[in-house]
């Protein structure tokens, strides 16, 4: 018969409790991470009105600070002058974009009757072609379908969506002012500096290649006198921030307007081919050369992050998906518990 003294009897429950805690520790950690992720997602959704302008201001401040440091080193300009120049450029871009969009939409709507006639002519051509090949088509039904195509409403909605992107410009500028004021007082942190360096470099390169793409698309569309060329150029600039999907959408967006203006003309095909070549060259040559794997993100995670941030913050969420995911990855790398998740996000093999 086994006998235990009092000390042994007290140690046994403690030992069992300790072993159970160690056994279920991974499950507890997973449950806590799920709860934290759910709470964070809910906060991002409900605080969108404030968090989205703040995030845009934060990223803009990162870029502005990097440009300011470069101007200071290169031209010995004081920091406050560099920040002022960057702020003026940002505000000018916002108001310039709004003016371009409004003038383009007004010009397009003034020509609505002409485009309606072109739709009718295109239908006549289609019916004639079908009849020549022995295919019977209901003319009244086709005309009814053509009338139901909401091209004008689509153009208005597209312009309205762009306006909404810039509607919080004042709030963004206000946040930027407070961020710059805080930068003057806070001490430098190596981790924050690393985030700022990586994100600002990515954004500066993206802004640069997006400007090149937008200018080239504007030249291509302007040469053939396409309506809304300025708006499509601005959309190209914005959509270029969405990896893989954005450039494809930007290439096809002018197609309805081109068909309304020129019908099935060689100029339409030429414009699409040239815009496709621009996006292919910029995406596969310039960005690959300048960016490389600077964000260090798994391609599958990039697609998943695009869907997640688009659901949370809409179009702006998709535009900011890559830098936001990169920041979360860098935060997860700092904790031992979440390091495996960070490795999965970066596509590194688990050891």
C-alpha positions in Angstrom: 0.0 0.0 0.0 1.4 3.3 -1.0 1.7 6.1 1.5 2.1 9.8 0.9 3.1 12.5 3.3 1.3 15.8 3.4 3.8 17.6 1.2 3.4 15.0 -1.5 -0.4 15.2 -1.4 -0.2 19.0 -1.9 2.3 18.7 -4.8 0.2 16.3 -6.8 -2.8 18.6 -7.6 -0.4 21.4 -8.4 1.5 19.1 -10.8 -1.7 18.0 -12.5 -2.9 21.5 -12.8 0.4 22.7 -14.3 0.4 19.8 -16.9 -3.2 20.6 -17.9 -2.3 24.3 -18.3 0.6 23.5 -20.6 -1.5 21.0 -22.6 -4.3 23.5 -23.3 -2.1 26.6 -23.6 -2.0 26.6 -27.5 -5.8 26.3 -27.6 -6.2 29.2 -25.2 -3.8 31.3 -27.3 -5.8 30.5 -30.5 -9.1 31.4 -28.8 -7.6 34.6 -27.4 -6.3 35.6 -30.9 -9.7 34.9 -32.5 -11.4 37.0 -29.9 -8.9 39.8 -30.4 -9.2 39.6 -34.2 -13.0 39.8 -34.0 -12.9 42.8 -31.6 -10.3 44.5 -33.8 -12.4 43.9 -36.9 -15.6 45.3 -35.2 -13.6 48.4 -34.1 -12.4 48.9 -37.7 -15.9 48.7 -39.1 -17.6 50.9 -36.5 -14.8 53.5 -36.3 -14.4 53.7 -40.1 -15.4 57.4 -40.2 -12.4 58.4 -38.0 -9.9 55.6 -38.6 -9.9 55.8 -42.4 -9.0 59.5 -42.6 -6.5 59.0 -39.8 -4.8 56.1 -41.7 -4.6 58.1 -44.9 -3.1 61.0 -42.9 -0.6 58.6 -41.3 0.6 57.2 -44.6 0.7 60.7 -46.2 2.7 61.9 -43.2 5.2 59.0 -43.6 5.7 59.9 -47.2 5.9 63.6 -46.4 8.5 63.0 -43.6 10.7 60.9 -46.0 10.5 63.6 -48.7 11.3 66.3 -46.1 14.4 64.4 -44.9 15.5 64.0 -48.5 15.0 67.7 -49.2 16.9 68.6 -46.1 19.9 66.4 -47.0 19.9 67.3 -50.7 19.1 71.0 -50.7 19.5 71.9 -46.9 15.9 73.0 -46.7 14.5 73.4 -43.2 12.0 70.7 -42.2 9.1 73.0 -41.8 9.5 74.2 -45.4 9.6 70.7 -46.7 6.5 69.7 -44.8 4.7 72.9 -46.0 5.6 72.0 -49.7 4.4 68.4 -49.2 1.1 69.6 -47.6 0.5 72.1 -50.5 1.1 69.4 -53.1 -1.3 67.1 -51.3 -4.1 69.7 -51.1 -3.5 70.8 -54.7 -3.8 67.1 -55.8 -7.2 66.8 -54.0 -8.7 70.0 -55.5 -7.2 69.4 -58.9 -8.7 65.9 -59.0 -12.1 67.3 -58.1 -12.0 69.9 -60.8 -10.8 67.4 -63.4 -13.7 65.0 -62.5 -16.4 67.6 -62.5 -15.3 69.1 -65.9 -15.0 65.6 -67.5 -18.5 64.5 -66.3 -20.1 67.8 -67.4 -18.6 67.5 -70.9 -19.7 63.9 -71.2 -23.3 64.6 -70.0 -23.5 67.5 -72.5 -22.9 65.0 -75.3 -25.5 62.5 -74.0 -27.8 63.0 -77.1 -25.0 62.3 -79.5 -24.1 59.1 -77.6 -27.7 57.9 -77.6 -27.8 58.2 -81.3 -24.5 56.3 -81.6 -26.1 53.5 -79.5 -29.0 53.4 -82.0 -26.6 53.3 -84.9 -24.6 50.5 -83.3 -27.9 48.5 -82.8 -28.8 49.0 -86.5 -25.4 47.7 -87.6 -25.8 44.7 -85.3 -29.2 43.9 -86.6 -28.1 44.2 -90.2 -25.1 42.0 -89.6 -27.3 39.3 -87.9 -29.9 39.4 -90.7 -27.1 38.9 -93.4 -26.0 35.8 -91.5 -29.6 34.5 -91.3 -30.1 35.1 -87.6 -33.4 36.6 -86.6 -33.4 39.1 -83.8 -36.2 41.0 -82.1 -35.4 44.7 -82.8 -37.8 46.1 -80.2 -36.3 43.8 -77.5 -32.8 44.8 -78.3 -33.7 48.5 -78.2 -35.4 48.0 -74.9 -32.3 46.3 -73.5 -30.1 49.1 -74.8 -32.3 51.7 -73.0 -32.0 49.8 -69.8 -28.2 49.9 -69.8 -27.4 52.5 -67.1 -24.3 54.0 -68.8 -25.1 57.6 -67.7 -25.9 56.5 -64.1 -22.7 54.4 -64.0 -20.6 57.5 -65.0 -22.4 59.6 -62.4 -21.9 56.9 -59.7 -18.2 56.5 -60.7 -17.6 60.2 -60.3 -19.6 60.3 -57.1 -17.4 57.5 -55.7 -14.2 59.4 -56.5 -15.7 62.5 -54.9 -16.4 60.5 -51.7 -12.7 59.4 -51.6 -11.7 63.0 -51.3 -14.7 64.2 -49.2 -12.7 63.9 -45.9 -9.7 65.9 -47.2 -10.1 68.5 -44.5 -10.1 65.8 -41.8 -7.0 64.2 -43.3 -5.1 67.5 -43.4 -6.1 68.1 -39.8 -4.8 64.7 -38.7 -1.6 65.4 -40.6 -1.0 68.6 -38.7 -1.4 66.8 -35.4 0.9 63.9 -36.5 3.6 66.4 -37.5 3.3 68.3 -34.2 3.6 65.0 -32.3 6.7 64.0 -34.4 8.5 67.1 -33.2 8.0 66.1 -29.5 8.3 62.3 -29.6 11.6 60.4 -29.3 12.7 58.2 -32.2 11.9 54.5 -31.9 13.7 51.9 -33.9 10.6 49.8 -34.6 8.5 52.8 -35.6 11.4 54.0 -37.8 11.6 50.6 -39.5 7.8 50.7 -40.3 8.0 54.3 -41.6 11.0 53.4 -43.7 9.4 50.3 -45.4 6.0 51.8 -45.8 7.1 55.2 -47.1 9.5 53.6 -49.6 6.7 51.4 -50.9 4.2 54.3 -51.1 6.7 56.6 -52.8 7.5 54.0 -55.5 3.8 53.2 -55.9 3.0 56.9 -56.3 5.8 57.4 -58.8 4.8 54.4 -61.1 1.1 55.3 -60.7 1.7 58.8 -61.9 3.6 57.5 -64.9 0.8 55.1 -65.7 -1.9 57.8 -65.3 0.0 60.3 -67.5 0.6 57.6 -70.3 -3.1 56.6 -70.2 -4.2 60.2 -70.3 -1.9 60.8 -73.4 -3.3 57.6 -75.1 -6.9 58.6 -74.5 -6.4 62.3 -75.3 -4.7 61.6 -78.6 -7.9 59.9 -79.9 -10.0 62.6 -78.2 -11.7 60.3 -75.7 -14.3 61.8 -73.3 -13.5 61.6 -69.6 -9.8 61.1 -70.3 -8.9 63.0 -67.2 -11.2 60.9 -65.0 -9.9 57.7 -66.4 -6.3 58.9 -65.8 -7.1 59.6 -62.2 -8.8 56.2 -61.8 -5.7 54.6 -63.3 -3.6 56.4 -60.6 -5.8 55.1 -57.8 -6.4 51.6 -59.1 -2.7 51.0 -59.6 -2.4 50.8 -55.8 -4.5 47.5 -56.0 -2.0 44.7 -56.9 -2.8 42.6 -60.0 -6.6 43.4 -60.1 -6.4 47.2 -60.2 -4.4 47.6 -63.5 -6.8 45.1 -65.3 -9.8 47.1 -64.2 -8.1 50.4 -65.2 -7.5 49.0 -68.7 -11.1 48.0 -69.2 -12.9 51.0 -67.6 -12.7 53.3 -70.7 -14.2 50.6 -72.9 -17.9 51.6 -72.6 -17.1 55.2 -73.3 -14.8 54.3 -76.3 -17.5 52.1 -77.8 -20.1 54.9 -77.3 -17.8 57.4 -79.1 -16.3 55.3 -81.9 -18.4 52.1 -82.0 -16.5 49.0 -83.2 -13.5 51.0 -84.5 -9.8 50.2 -84.8 -9.1 53.1 -82.4 -10.8 51.3 -79.6 -8.7 48.2 -80.0 -5.5 50.3 -80.4 -6.3 52.2 -77.2 -6.9 49.0 -75.2 -3.7 47.4 -76.5 -1.6 50.5 -75.6 -3.1 50.8 -72.1 -2.6 47.1 -71.5 1.1 47.4 -72.6 1.5 50.4 -70.3 0.2 48.5 -67.3 2.1 45.3 -68.2 5.4 47.2 -68.5 4.9 49.2 -65.3 3.7 46.2 -63.2 6.2 43.6 -64.4 9.3 45.7 -65.1 9.4 49.0 -63.2 7.7 47.8 -60.0 9.6 44.5 -60.0 12.8 46.4 -60.4 12.2 49.1 -57.8 10.1 47.3 -55.2 11.2 43.7 -55.5 9.9 42.0 -52.3 10.0 45.1 -50.1 6.7 44.2 -48.4 7.6 40.5 -48.2 4.0 39.3 -48.4 2.7 35.9 -49.6 0.7 36.4 -52.9 -2.2 34.4 -51.4 -2.2 36.7 -48.3 -2.2 39.8 -50.6 -5.4 38.6 -52.4 -7.0 37.7 -49.0 -6.1 41.1 -47.6 -7.6 42.9 -50.6 -10.9 41.1 -50.0 -10.8 41.8 -46.2 -9.9 45.5 -46.4 -12.4 46.1 -49.3 -15.2 44.6 -47.1 -14.1 46.7 -44.1 -13.3 50.0 -45.7 -14.5 49.8 -49.3 -12.4 51.1 -52.2 -10.0 52.9 -49.9 -9.5 49.7 -47.9 -8.4 47.9 -51.1 -6.1 50.8 -52.0 -4.4 50.6 -48.6 -4.5 46.8 -48.2 -0.9 46.1 -48.9 0.8 48.6 -46.5 -1.8 47.9 -43.8 -1.1 44.1 -44.0 2.6 44.8 -44.0 2.3 46.8 -40.7 0.3 44.0 -39.1 2.9 41.5 -40.2 5.7 43.6 -38.6 3.7 43.9 -35.4 3.1 40.1 -35.3 6.8 39.5 -35.7 7.6 41.1 -32.4 5.6 38.6 -30.3 6.8 35.0 -29.9 3.2 33.7 -29.9 2.3 35.3 -33.2 5.6 34.8 -35.0 4.2 31.7 -36.9 1.4 33.8 -38.3 3.9 36.5 -39.4 5.9 33.8 -41.2 2.8 32.6 -42.9 1.9 36.1 -44.0 5.4 36.6 -45.4 5.4 33.2 -47.1 8.4 31.8 -45.2 8.6 28.1 -44.4 7.9 27.2 -40.8 11.0 25.7 -39.0 
